[in-house]
Amino acid sequence: MLTKLRSPGALPALLFAALLVASVHGAAGAQPDDPALAAVMQKYADAIGGEKLLSSITSVQSVYSSTLFGRAVTVTTIAKAPASFVQRVQVEGTPLVMMIGFDGKTAWTKAISGAVQTLSGSKRADVIDEAAGMNNSEIIPQRWPTQVKLKADETVDGKLYHVVEISPQGGSAHDLLLDSQTYLPVMSRQYEGDVKLLDVVKNFAKGPLGETTGAVIVSTRSDGSVPAVTSTLLSTRDNIQVNDAIFAPPIPTNAPTTNT
Protein backbone atom coordinates (compact mmCIF):
# COMPACT_ATOMS: atom_id res chain seq x y z
CA MET A 1 0.00 0.00 0.00
CA LEU A 2 1.00 3.61 -0.40
CA THR A 3 0.48 6.12 2.34
CA LYS A 4 -1.38 9.37 2.43
CA LEU A 5 -1.63 11.44 5.56
CA ARG A 6 -4.61 13.62 6.15
CA SER A 7 -6.75 14.58 9.11
CA PRO A 8 -10.41 13.80 9.73
CA GLY A 9 -10.51 17.21 11.38
CA ALA A 10 -12.32 16.24 14.60
CA LEU A 11 -9.28 15.44 16.70
CA PRO A 12 -7.31 17.29 19.39
CA ALA A 13 -4.20 19.09 18.16
CA LEU A 14 -1.87 16.94 20.29
CA LEU A 15 -2.54 13.88 18.10
CA PHE A 16 -3.44 15.72 14.93
CA ALA A 17 -0.50 14.59 12.84
CA ALA A 18 -0.45 11.08 14.23
CA LEU A 19 -3.98 10.42 13.02
CA LEU A 20 -3.13 11.35 9.47
CA VAL A 21 -1.82 7.94 8.42
CA ALA A 22 -3.84 5.94 5.89
CA SER A 23 -3.28 4.64 2.39
CA VAL A 24 -3.05 5.86 -1.17
CA HIS A 25 -3.72 3.51 -4.05
CA GLY A 26 -3.41 3.69 -7.80
CA ALA A 27 -6.25 5.18 -9.77
CA ALA A 28 -7.11 3.15 -12.83
CA GLY A 29 -10.71 4.33 -12.93
CA ALA A 30 -10.14 6.91 -15.64
CA GLN A 31 -13.04 8.22 -17.68
CA PRO A 32 -13.22 6.43 -21.06
CA ASP A 33 -13.74 9.69 -22.95
CA ASP A 34 -10.52 11.20 -21.58
CA PRO A 35 -7.58 9.34 -23.16
CA ALA A 36 -4.96 11.59 -21.51
CA LEU A 37 -6.37 10.79 -18.07
CA ALA A 38 -6.67 7.10 -18.91
CA ALA A 39 -3.03 6.95 -20.00
CA VAL A 40 -1.75 8.64 -16.83
CA MET A 41 -3.90 6.46 -14.59
CA GLN A 42 -2.80 3.27 -16.31
CA LYS A 43 0.87 4.16 -15.86
CA TYR A 44 0.18 5.11 -12.25
CA ALA A 45 -1.56 1.80 -11.53
CA ASP A 46 1.25 -0.13 -13.24
CA ALA A 47 3.87 1.73 -11.20
CA ILE A 48 2.39 0.62 -7.88
CA GLY A 49 1.75 -2.99 -8.77
CA GLY A 50 -0.99 -3.16 -11.37
CA GLU A 51 -4.77 -3.25 -11.23
CA LYS A 52 -4.98 -7.05 -11.05
CA LEU A 53 -2.66 -7.29 -8.05
CA LEU A 54 -4.31 -4.44 -6.15
CA SER A 55 -7.76 -5.86 -6.88
CA SER A 56 -6.67 -9.10 -5.24
CA ILE A 57 -6.08 -7.32 -1.93
CA THR A 58 -9.41 -7.45 -0.09
CA SER A 59 -8.13 -6.62 3.39
CA VAL A 60 -4.99 -4.96 4.70
CA GLN A 61 -3.33 -3.97 7.96
CA SER A 62 -0.52 -1.43 8.17
CA VAL A 63 1.46 -0.12 11.14
CA TYR A 64 3.40 3.15 11.09
CA SER A 65 5.45 4.91 13.73
CA SER A 66 6.25 8.58 14.17
CA THR A 67 7.34 11.05 16.81
CA LEU A 68 5.11 13.93 17.86
CA PHE A 69 6.15 16.49 20.46
CA GLY A 70 8.84 14.09 21.63
CA ARG A 71 6.44 11.15 21.99
CA ALA A 72 6.54 7.95 19.95
CA VAL A 73 3.21 7.33 18.22
CA THR A 74 2.03 4.10 16.61
CA VAL A 75 -0.80 4.16 14.05
CA THR A 76 -2.46 0.88 13.11
CA THR A 77 -4.89 0.88 10.18
CA ILE A 78 -7.14 -1.97 9.04
CA ALA A 79 -9.34 -1.90 5.93
CA LYS A 80 -11.62 -4.45 4.32
CA ALA A 81 -13.47 -4.35 1.00
CA PRO A 82 -15.79 -2.93 -0.05
CA ALA A 83 -15.34 0.22 2.06
CA SER A 84 -14.61 -0.51 5.72
CA PHE A 85 -11.81 1.21 7.62
CA VAL A 86 -10.59 1.64 11.20
CA GLN A 87 -7.52 3.37 12.56
CA ARG A 88 -6.04 3.26 16.06
CA VAL A 89 -3.53 5.81 17.34
CA GLN A 90 -1.49 4.93 20.43
CA VAL A 91 0.90 7.37 22.12
CA GLU A 92 3.58 5.10 23.52
CA GLY A 93 4.19 5.29 27.25
CA THR A 94 0.77 6.84 27.91
CA PRO A 95 -2.85 5.64 28.05
CA LEU A 96 -3.70 7.99 25.18
CA VAL A 97 -5.56 6.12 22.43
CA MET A 98 -7.71 7.58 19.69
CA MET A 99 -9.64 5.88 16.90
CA ILE A 100 -11.50 6.72 13.70
CA GLY A 101 -13.56 4.41 11.52
CA PHE A 102 -16.07 3.86 8.75
CA ASP A 103 -18.28 0.78 8.39
CA GLY A 104 -19.65 1.68 4.95
CA LYS A 105 -22.39 3.89 6.39
CA THR A 106 -21.27 5.60 9.58
CA ALA A 107 -18.08 7.61 10.08
CA TRP A 108 -17.01 7.95 13.69
CA THR A 109 -14.23 8.86 16.08
CA LYS A 110 -13.41 7.76 19.62
CA ALA A 111 -11.53 10.37 21.64
CA ILE A 112 -9.01 9.77 24.41
CA SER A 113 -11.83 10.51 26.88
CA GLY A 114 -13.73 7.49 25.59
CA ALA A 115 -16.44 9.62 23.95
CA VAL A 116 -17.67 8.34 20.60
CA GLN A 117 -18.80 10.84 17.98
CA THR A 118 -20.75 10.14 14.80
CA LEU A 119 -19.25 12.43 12.18
CA SER A 120 -21.00 14.54 9.56
CA GLY A 121 -20.08 17.26 7.09
CA SER A 122 -16.41 17.73 6.25
CA LYS A 123 -15.29 15.48 9.10
CA ARG A 124 -17.29 12.57 7.70
CA ALA A 125 -16.02 13.39 4.19
CA ASP A 126 -12.38 13.15 5.28
CA VAL A 127 -12.91 9.73 6.88
CA ILE A 128 -14.71 8.46 3.76
CA ASP A 129 -11.76 9.64 1.68
CA GLU A 130 -9.40 7.58 3.84
CA ALA A 131 -11.67 4.52 3.74
CA ALA A 132 -12.08 4.73 -0.03
CA GLY A 133 -8.33 5.03 -0.56
CA MET A 134 -7.54 2.08 1.69
CA ASN A 135 -9.99 -0.03 -0.32
CA ASN A 136 -8.61 0.84 -3.78
CA SER A 137 -11.84 2.56 -4.84
CA GLU A 138 -10.10 4.40 -7.67
CA ILE A 139 -9.23 1.05 -9.22
CA ILE A 140 -12.33 -0.91 -8.18
CA PRO A 141 -15.27 1.54 -8.42
CA GLN A 142 -17.83 -1.01 -7.28
CA ARG A 143 -16.23 -0.80 -3.85
CA TRP A 144 -16.82 2.96 -3.59
CA PRO A 145 -17.63 5.30 -6.51
CA THR A 146 -14.67 7.59 -7.09
CA GLN A 147 -13.99 10.26 -9.70
CA VAL A 148 -10.55 11.20 -10.99
CA LYS A 149 -9.61 14.35 -12.88
CA LEU A 150 -6.38 15.25 -14.67
CA LYS A 151 -5.18 18.74 -13.79
CA ALA A 152 -2.36 20.86 -15.19
CA ASP A 153 1.18 19.58 -14.71
CA GLU A 154 3.22 21.28 -11.98
CA THR A 155 6.94 21.78 -11.42
CA VAL A 156 8.11 21.45 -7.82
CA ASP A 157 11.77 22.01 -6.91
CA GLY A 158 12.67 21.72 -10.58
CA LYS A 159 10.86 18.42 -11.08
CA LEU A 160 7.79 17.87 -13.27
CA TYR A 161 4.70 16.17 -11.84
CA HIS A 162 1.37 15.07 -13.31
CA VAL A 163 -1.46 16.16 -11.02
CA VAL A 164 -4.57 14.04 -10.48
CA GLU A 165 -7.54 15.12 -8.39
CA ILE A 166 -9.28 12.23 -6.60
CA SER A 167 -12.83 12.62 -5.26
CA PRO A 168 -14.61 9.65 -3.66
CA GLN A 169 -18.39 9.90 -3.48
CA GLY A 170 -19.32 11.70 -0.26
CA GLY A 171 -15.65 12.21 0.55
CA SER A 172 -13.18 15.06 0.38
CA ALA A 173 -11.04 15.72 -2.69
CA HIS A 174 -7.26 15.65 -2.73
CA ASP A 175 -4.49 15.93 -5.32
CA LEU A 176 -1.84 13.35 -6.07
CA LEU A 177 1.38 14.57 -7.67
CA LEU A 178 2.85 11.79 -9.79
CA ASP A 179 6.50 11.75 -10.80
CA SER A 180 6.42 12.34 -14.56
CA GLN A 181 9.12 9.69 -15.12
CA THR A 182 8.16 6.87 -12.72
CA TYR A 183 4.47 7.75 -12.17
CA LEU A 184 4.89 7.06 -8.46
CA PRO A 185 2.73 9.23 -6.17
CA VAL A 186 5.39 11.34 -4.51
CA MET A 187 3.06 13.92 -2.97
CA SER A 188 -0.49 14.11 -1.65
CA ARG A 189 -2.08 17.54 -1.18
CA GLN A 190 -5.32 18.69 0.38
CA TYR A 191 -6.67 22.06 1.48
CA GLU A 192 -8.62 22.91 4.64
CA GLY A 193 -9.71 26.44 3.82
CA ASP A 194 -6.49 28.35 3.28
CA VAL A 195 -4.35 25.70 4.96
CA LYS A 196 -2.41 23.28 2.76
CA LEU A 197 -1.76 19.75 4.03
CA LEU A 198 1.16 18.23 2.17
CA ASP A 199 2.53 14.71 2.46
CA VAL A 200 5.77 13.78 0.71
CA VAL A 201 6.89 10.18 0.27
CA LYS A 202 10.64 10.09 0.83
CA ASN A 203 11.10 6.36 0.34
CA PHE A 204 9.04 3.55 -1.18
CA ALA A 205 9.05 -0.16 -0.33
CA LYS A 206 7.27 -3.32 -1.47
CA GLY A 207 4.28 -4.81 0.33
CA PRO A 208 3.64 -8.53 0.92
CA LEU A 209 2.25 -9.15 -2.58
CA GLY A 210 4.68 -6.82 -4.35
CA GLU A 211 2.56 -3.66 -4.25
CA THR A 212 4.36 -0.34 -3.81
CA THR A 213 4.22 1.08 -0.30
CA GLY A 214 5.13 4.43 1.19
CA ALA A 215 7.94 3.57 3.61
CA VAL A 216 8.86 7.05 4.89
CA ILE A 217 6.46 10.01 4.62
CA VAL A 218 6.83 13.59 5.85
CA SER A 219 3.62 15.51 6.60
CA THR A 220 3.34 19.27 7.02
CA ARG A 221 0.68 21.94 7.45
CA SER A 222 1.18 25.36 5.89
CA ASP A 223 -0.09 27.13 9.02
CA GLY A 224 2.55 25.47 11.19
CA SER A 225 0.01 24.50 13.87
CA VAL A 226 1.63 21.05 14.05
CA PRO A 227 5.35 20.45 13.45
CA ALA A 228 6.41 18.34 10.50
CA VAL A 229 5.84 14.65 11.21
CA THR A 230 7.83 11.78 9.71
CA SER A 231 6.00 8.45 9.56
CA THR A 232 7.90 5.20 9.06
CA LEU A 233 6.38 1.90 7.98
CA LEU A 234 6.82 -0.87 10.56
CA SER A 235 4.76 -3.61 8.93
CA THR A 236 2.00 -4.34 6.46
CA ARG A 237 -0.13 -7.48 5.92
CA ASP A 238 -2.50 -8.32 3.08
CA ASN A 239 -5.67 -10.43 2.98
CA ILE A 240 -5.94 -10.89 6.72
CA GLN A 241 -9.02 -12.28 8.45
CA VAL A 242 -11.05 -9.41 9.90
CA ASN A 243 -14.14 -9.33 12.11
CA ASP A 244 -16.49 -6.72 10.61
CA ALA A 245 -17.49 -5.61 14.12
CA ILE A 246 -14.25 -3.64 14.48
CA PHE A 247 -15.44 -1.11 11.86
CA ALA A 248 -18.69 -0.18 13.64
CA PRO A 249 -18.85 2.70 16.14
CA PRO A 250 -17.59 1.28 19.47
CA ILE A 251 -19.36 1.47 22.81
CA PRO A 252 -18.37 4.70 24.57
CA THR A 253 -16.27 4.55 27.71
CA ASN A 254 -16.20 7.29 30.40
CA ALA A 255 -18.36 9.58 28.27
CA PRO A 256 -21.72 9.56 26.43
CA THR A 257 -22.13 9.18 22.68
CA THR A 258 -22.45 12.50 20.86
CA ASN A 259 -22.94 13.66 17.29
CA THR A 260 -20.94 16.26 15.42
HELIX and SHEET records of a PDB file:
HELIX    1   1 ALA A   13  LEU A   15  5                                   3    
HELIX    2   2 ALA A   17  LEU A   20  5                                   4    
HELIX    3   3 PRO A   35  ALA A   47  1                                  13    
HELIX    4   4 GLU A   51  SER A   55  1                                   5    
HELIX    5   5 GLY A  121  MET A  134  1                                  14    
HELIX    6   6 ASP A  244  PHE A  247  5                                   4    
SHEET    1   A14 THR A 146  VAL A 156  0                                        
SHEET    2   A14 LYS A 159  PRO A 168 -1                                        
SHEET    3   A14 HIS A 174  ASP A 179 -1                                        
SHEET    4   A14 PRO A 185  GLU A 192 -1                                        
SHEET    5   A14 VAL A 195  LYS A 206 -1                                        
SHEET    6   A14 THR A 212  ARG A 221 -1                                        
SHEET    7   A14 VAL A 229  ASP A 238 -1                                        
SHEET    8   A14 SER A  59  LEU A  68 -1                                        
SHEET    9   A14 ARG A  71  LYS A  80 -1                                        
SHEET   10   A14 SER A  84  VAL A  91 -1                                        
SHEET   11   A14 VAL A  97  PHE A 102 -1                                        
SHEET   12   A14 ALA A 107  LYS A 110 -1                                        
SHEET   13   A14 VAL A 116  THR A 118 -1                                        
SHEET   14   A14 THR A 258  ASN A 259  1                                        
END                                                                             
